[in-house]
Amino acid sequence: MTRSSADSTAESVDCPWQQLPAGSELKCALEADLAAHLQCAFGYHLLSLGRYAATLQMACPVRHHWSLAQDTGDIQALPEALPLQTDSIDVVLLPLTLEFSPDPHALLREVQRVLIGDGHLLIAGFNPWSLWGTRRALSGKPMSGTHSLWQSRFLSAGRIHDWLKLLGFEIAVTRYYHYRPPLRSEAWQRRWRFLDTVGARAWPNAGALYVIAAQKRVLPLTPIRLARRRLISLPVAGVVTPAPRREPAWRSGND
């Protein structure tokens, strides 16, 4: 293997975004979108899950950043079984993570467990109701040499909304972008760039990628004082007058 081919192979492994159609552009757009959301997030620990998370570069006020994946990242483990304590993470990022998970609902349950109360969750995923979703549907059965993206499971934002609400999350905002078809040629990407403007106005929910910002809500356990029980409770209209108090009958000494 020549040096140039080895370098390109290493680059594709280190940065899986390069393997996607318009991968560099998607990565830059996603970084800008996530950075805008993260400006409102504070805390000590930020966790990014999935192989597409390790190479994201974002400005964030959270002090410590960690990436976790099954085979890469700072922590190597299964995202569906996080080796982390409950209520220990302030922010969790899921960039193109649920698509490749064998059990995305279990993954979200783990995220809900490790997030602190009022912790932030950011999810980026591919929209099945887009040109990219159409391309995946037309790909048919998985074939050798086909990119893993077209073999993954695209989840709609509506379904993720339902899962998050069941887990006690509050949806803050959902944004769609990149309305162009999945083209690898940069020249053709520039020719179809007008679709980003037209699509955002004509069919705003048909973008290739969406970003969901949510926050974990925890109901406060506030003690409630119980009402004092009534001594007499009769279903009779009017005022109930209690019976007069009976004095004890004392026996005389002659009895």
C-alpha positions as CSV (number, residue, x, y, z in Angstrom):
1,M,0.0,0.0,0.0
2,T,1.4,3.4,-0.9
3,R,1.8,6.2,1.5
4,S,-1.0,8.3,0.0
5,S,-3.5,5.4,0.0
6,A,-2.6,4.6,3.6
7,D,-3.1,8.2,4.7
8,S,-6.5,8.3,3.0
9,T,-7.5,5.1,4.6
10,A,-6.5,6.4,8.0
11,E,-8.3,9.6,7.4
12,S,-11.6,7.8,6.5
13,V,-11.3,5.7,9.6
14,D,-10.6,8.6,11.9
15,C,-13.2,10.8,10.3
16,P,-16.2,8.7,9.1
17,W,-17.9,11.9,7.8
18,Q,-15.6,11.7,4.8
19,Q,-17.4,8.5,3.7
20,L,-20.8,10.2,3.5
21,P,-22.1,12.1,0.5
22,A,-21.3,15.8,1.2
23,G,-19.8,14.5,4.5
24,S,-17.6,17.6,5.1
25,E,-20.4,20.0,4.5
26,L,-22.8,18.0,6.8
27,K,-20.2,17.9,9.5
28,C,-19.6,21.7,9.4
29,A,-23.3,22.5,9.4
30,L,-23.9,20.1,12.3
31,E,-21.1,21.6,14.3
32,A,-22.4,25.1,13.9
33,D,-26.0,24.0,14.8
34,L,-24.9,22.0,17.9
35,A,-22.5,24.8,19.0
36,A,-25.5,27.3,19.0
37,H,-27.5,25.0,21.3
38,L,-24.5,24.2,23.6
39,Q,-24.1,27.9,24.4
40,C,-27.0,27.5,26.8
41,A,-25.6,24.3,28.4
42,F,-23.4,24.4,31.5
43,G,-21.9,21.8,33.8
44,Y,-18.9,19.6,34.2
45,H,-19.3,16.6,31.9
46,L,-20.4,16.3,28.2
47,L,-20.7,12.9,26.7
48,S,-20.8,12.2,22.9
49,L,-22.0,8.8,21.8
50,G,-21.3,7.0,18.5
51,R,-18.5,6.8,15.9
52,Y,-19.6,10.1,14.3
53,A,-19.2,12.0,17.5
54,A,-15.4,11.7,18.2
55,T,-14.4,14.1,15.4
56,L,-16.9,16.8,16.1
57,Q,-15.3,20.1,17.1
58,M,-17.6,22.5,19.0
59,A,-17.3,25.4,21.4
60,C,-19.0,24.6,24.6
61,P,-18.8,26.0,28.1
62,V,-19.0,22.5,29.6
63,R,-15.6,21.7,31.2
64,H,-14.9,18.0,30.3
65,H,-15.8,16.4,27.0
66,W,-15.9,12.6,26.6
67,S,-16.6,10.5,23.5
68,L,-17.9,6.9,23.8
69,A,-18.2,4.2,21.1
70,Q,-18.0,0.5,20.8
71,D,-14.6,0.6,19.1
72,T,-13.4,4.2,19.2
73,G,-13.4,7.2,21.5
74,D,-12.2,8.1,24.9
75,I,-14.4,5.3,26.4
76,Q,-15.0,2.1,24.6
77,A,-18.3,0.5,25.5
78,L,-21.7,-0.3,24.2
79,P,-23.9,2.8,24.1
80,E,-26.9,0.7,25.1
81,A,-25.1,-0.2,28.4
82,L,-23.2,2.8,29.6
83,P,-20.6,2.2,32.3
84,L,-21.5,5.4,34.1
85,Q,-23.2,6.3,37.3
86,T,-26.8,7.5,37.4
87,D,-27.3,11.3,37.3
88,S,-23.6,12.0,36.4
89,I,-23.7,13.7,33.0
90,D,-24.7,17.3,32.2
91,V,-25.0,17.1,28.4
92,V,-25.3,14.2,26.0
93,L,-24.8,14.3,22.2
94,L,-26.2,11.7,19.8
95,P,-24.9,12.6,16.3
96,L,-26.1,9.9,13.8
97,T,-26.1,7.4,16.7
98,L,-29.6,6.0,16.9
99,E,-29.5,5.0,13.2
100,F,-26.8,2.5,13.8
101,S,-28.0,1.2,17.2
102,P,-29.6,-2.3,17.4
103,D,-31.9,-1.0,20.1
104,P,-32.4,2.8,19.9
105,H,-35.0,2.9,22.6
106,A,-32.7,1.1,25.1
107,L,-30.0,3.6,24.2
108,L,-32.3,6.5,25.0
109,R,-33.2,4.9,28.4
110,E,-29.5,4.7,29.2
111,V,-29.1,8.4,28.3
112,Q,-32.1,9.3,30.5
113,R,-30.5,7.4,33.4
114,V,-27.1,9.0,33.3
115,L,-28.3,12.6,32.6
116,I,-28.8,14.8,35.6
117,G,-32.1,16.6,36.3
118,D,-32.6,19.4,33.7
119,G,-29.7,17.9,31.7
120,H,-29.5,18.6,28.0
121,L,-29.8,16.1,25.2
122,L,-29.0,16.9,21.5
123,I,-29.9,14.3,18.8
124,A,-28.9,14.6,15.1
125,G,-30.4,12.0,12.7
126,F,-31.3,11.3,9.1
127,N,-34.8,12.1,8.1
128,P,-36.6,9.1,6.4
129,W,-39.0,11.7,4.7
130,S,-36.3,13.3,2.6
131,L,-34.4,12.7,-0.6
132,W,-31.8,10.8,1.5
133,G,-34.6,8.6,2.9
134,T,-35.8,8.0,-0.6
135,R,-32.3,7.0,-1.6
136,R,-32.1,4.6,1.3
137,A,-35.6,3.1,0.4
138,L,-34.5,2.5,-3.2
139,S,-31.2,0.8,-2.2
140,G,-33.2,-2.4,-1.5
141,K,-31.5,-5.2,0.2
142,P,-28.0,-4.7,1.6
143,M,-25.3,-5.5,-0.9
144,S,-21.5,-5.9,-0.6
145,G,-19.8,-2.6,-1.0
146,T,-22.9,-0.6,0.0
147,H,-22.2,2.1,2.6
148,S,-23.5,1.3,6.0
149,L,-25.6,4.4,6.0
150,W,-28.0,2.9,3.5
151,Q,-28.2,-0.2,5.6
152,S,-29.0,1.7,8.8
153,R,-32.5,2.5,10.2
154,F,-33.7,6.1,9.6
155,L,-35.9,7.2,12.5
156,S,-38.4,10.1,12.0
157,A,-38.3,13.1,14.4
158,G,-41.9,12.4,15.4
159,R,-41.1,8.9,16.6
160,I,-38.1,10.2,18.6
161,H,-40.4,12.9,20.1
162,D,-42.7,10.2,21.3
163,W,-39.9,8.2,22.9
164,L,-38.5,11.3,24.6
165,K,-41.8,12.3,26.1
166,L,-42.3,8.8,27.5
167,L,-38.9,9.1,29.2
168,G,-39.7,12.5,30.7
169,F,-38.0,14.8,28.3
170,E,-39.2,18.2,27.2
171,I,-38.7,19.0,23.5
172,A,-37.2,22.5,23.1
173,V,-36.7,22.7,19.3
174,T,-36.4,20.6,16.2
175,R,-34.6,21.9,13.1
176,Y,-34.2,20.5,9.6
177,Y,-31.5,21.3,7.1
178,H,-29.7,20.1,3.9
179,Y,-32.4,19.6,1.3
180,R,-30.1,18.5,-1.5
181,P,-29.9,14.9,-2.7
182,P,-27.0,12.7,-1.6
183,L,-24.4,13.6,-4.2
184,R,-20.7,12.9,-3.8
185,S,-19.6,15.3,-6.6
186,E,-18.8,18.8,-5.2
187,A,-19.7,20.4,-8.5
188,W,-23.2,18.8,-8.5
189,Q,-23.6,19.8,-4.8
190,R,-23.0,23.5,-5.8
191,R,-25.5,23.2,-8.6
192,W,-28.2,21.9,-6.3
193,R,-27.5,24.3,-3.5
194,F,-30.6,26.4,-4.4
195,L,-32.7,23.5,-2.9
196,D,-31.6,24.5,0.6
197,T,-33.4,27.8,0.2
198,V,-36.4,26.5,-1.6
199,G,-36.8,23.4,0.6
200,A,-36.6,25.4,3.8
201,R,-39.7,27.4,2.6
202,A,-41.6,24.9,0.6
203,W,-41.2,21.7,2.6
204,P,-39.4,22.6,5.9
205,N,-39.8,19.1,7.4
206,A,-38.1,17.3,4.5
207,G,-34.5,18.2,5.2
208,A,-31.9,15.3,5.1
209,L,-30.8,16.0,8.7
210,Y,-32.6,17.1,11.8
211,V,-31.4,18.2,15.2
212,I,-33.6,17.7,18.3
213,A,-32.8,19.7,21.5
214,A,-34.4,18.3,24.6
215,Q,-34.1,18.6,28.4
216,K,-34.7,16.1,31.1
217,R,-37.4,17.1,33.5
218,V,-37.7,15.7,37.0
219,L,-40.8,16.2,39.0
220,P,-40.0,17.7,42.5
221,L,-40.9,15.5,45.4
222,T,-42.7,18.2,47.4
223,P,-44.3,16.9,50.6
224,I,-48.1,17.6,50.7
225,R,-49.8,18.2,54.0
226,L,-52.8,16.0,54.3
227,A,-56.1,17.6,55.2
228,R,-57.4,17.0,58.8
229,R,-60.0,14.3,58.8
230,R,-63.4,15.4,60.0
231,L,-64.9,13.7,63.0
232,I,-68.4,13.8,61.5
233,S,-69.1,13.7,57.8
234,L,-72.7,13.1,56.8
235,P,-74.1,13.6,53.3
236,V,-76.9,15.9,54.6
237,A,-77.6,19.4,53.5
238,G,-77.2,22.1,56.1
239,V,-75.0,22.4,59.1
240,V,-74.3,19.3,61.1
241,T,-74.5,20.0,64.9
242,P,-72.4,17.6,66.9
243,A,-74.1,15.8,69.7
244,P,-73.9,17.4,73.2
245,R,-71.1,16.2,75.4
246,R,-72.3,13.8,78.1
247,E,-71.0,14.2,81.5
248,P,-70.0,11.1,83.4
249,A,-72.5,9.9,86.0
250,W,-70.8,9.7,89.3
251,R,-72.0,7.1,91.8
252,S,-72.7,8.2,95.3
253,G,-71.0,6.6,98.2
254,N,-74.3,5.2,99.5
255,D,-75.0,3.2,96.4
